[in-house]
Amino acid sequence: MGQLDTKQRILNAAEQLFARQGYHATSLRAITAAAGVNLAAVNYHFGGKEGLLEAVFLRRLEPLNASRLEQLEAVLSAAEQSGRIPECREILRTFVAPTFRLRDLGAEAENFVALVGRALAEPRGVPMSIFVRHMAPLLERLHQALARSLPQLSRETLFLRLHFLIGALSHIMRCNEKCMMVPEGIEVDRKSEELIEEFLDFTTAGLEATP
């Protein structure tokens, strides 16, 4: 129990500091001070700073991607059993909905989303390398599923449109009403379930557009 508590304190402190300051600007000393542990605890549990960052990512990504993949396989299986092509919107929902629902977790999800944003902004850094390595299998499966749904699109066109979708999703998760220049009289604060449907309307139309 004590070891688990120590690991959780280290993970919580690291996630917050990596999100706020960035991976390279955050020292292990700062993390251990925030977690109330000694440096040896980090090396014992995670093997060092890079191993700690990977553990921070995996704590959120593993359950998130497992949920995404489970839902995706259910959509594909249902379509196959009924002898139809899987619907683009329902495929996208399996990726988009679990992501938007992170917003409902509060501060802990905000740190993770900020950390992912930092990783994507540093394309040649350690955070990006770790994040992409653990996202690649799911994104490849998503691309394969969309290719079945949209056989009229070339692989290149489909890849670009999926790239656009991920960029839009990243923007919404990191910014939403916090960063936008909102005209007076317009209300943008939506519940996650409403935002999911609005986002799916927009992105499904883009993916299904005639090339």
C-alpha positions, 0 to 999 in steps of 0.5 A: 500500500505504501509503495502504491501511494508513493508511486501515485504521488510521484505520478501526480506531481510529475504530470502536473509539473510536466504539463505546466513547465514542460518535460525538459524544464522540469527537474527530478528534484522538483518532482520529488520535492512536490511528491514528498519523496526522495530521488531514489524512489523515482529511480526505483519505481520508474528507472529515471526521468524518461521512464517516469514520463512514459508512466505518466502517459500510460496511466491515462492512455492505456485505459483511454485507448482500451475503451476506444479500441473496444468500442471500435471493434464493436462497431466493426463487428456489428457492421460485419454481422449485418453485412453492411459497411461500417458508418464513418460517424460511428467509427469516429465516435469511438475515438472522439467520445472517450476523448471529450469525456476526459473534460468531465474528469476535472483538473486531473484531466486538464493536466494530462491534456496540457501535457499531450499538447506540449508533446505535440508542440515539440515534434522531435522531443522525448514526449512526442516520441513516447506519445506517438509510440503508444498512439500509433497502433490505435491510429493505424486501426482507426485508419483501417476502419475508416478505409473500409467505411470510405472506400472511395477515398485514396489512402493519402486523402484519408490520412490527410483528413484524419490528420485534420480531425486529430488537429481539430480535436487537439485544439478543442481539448486544449482551448475550447472556450478558454482561448477562443475570441468569442463574439459578444452574445455567443455561448460556447460552453457546452456539455461534453455530450452536446459537443461530441455531436457537434464535432461529429457533425463537422468532422463526418462531413469533412471525411465524407466529402467528395474528393 
